[in-house]
């Protein structure tokens, strides 16, 4: 797993409302009897978004939510006022093995929404609208937000866009993004020229100035990108491991809440 950015490394005010993006690049896993993954652990104060490009992920949490997501599917989990969950390779994928690739994004919540009840959204690939780009440049799959009037199925607490973008060889496109949004492009595979100047390669992130509403992308190879834009949250960010709140006191309360069982157990 590679970290493409974190709020503590880049500065929360630069990447808000996003907090972190991890990328598990393509890898072949051998069949096994014991599932690989992350056991039960807590979160509070933000959302996790898992996008699967290959393989399968099984999820369980303390709200009773969960299920299996596969190629092209998305899991959108709101930790809100506290949740415990676990994520493993699915039983079927564990038995067969194969290619695995995914990203996980953390999205901050406004102070007023950090007390929201936890929830789990399982979004299937078939429910994510795909938009063909002009001149056969590629396609955008709209996971959250809106692109050219096509709305993504994910329910969000603040205005954000999450677009899975595929550019074809020799493809070029200009994306319209909301002026004032934090905007970034993560290149997951291929090499892309950005705004006629910067070259971005595999597992690189490009962060844009909030002034402006266009992103120009061009490639001479097939490329896979994740485009993120979001309305900044102008609030303090205090994080400690799996908790992201607005103050040290709230972090201490989160730790106590987890230790005393108030977040429940993954079931």
Secondary structure, DSSP 4 states (H G I P E B T S, - for coil): -EEEEEHHHH-HHHHTTEEEEEEEEEEEE---SS--EEEEEEEBSEEEEEEEEES-EEEEETTS-EEEE-TT-EEEEE-TT-EEEEEEE-HHHHHH-EEEEEEEEEEE--GGGTTSPPEEEEE-GGGSEEEEPGGG-EEEEEEESEETTEEPS---SS-EEEEEEEE-TT-EEEEE--TTEEEEEEEEES-EEETTTEEE-TTEEEEE-SS-SEEEEE-SS-EEEEEEEEE---S--EEETTEEESSHHHHHHHHHHHHTTTT----
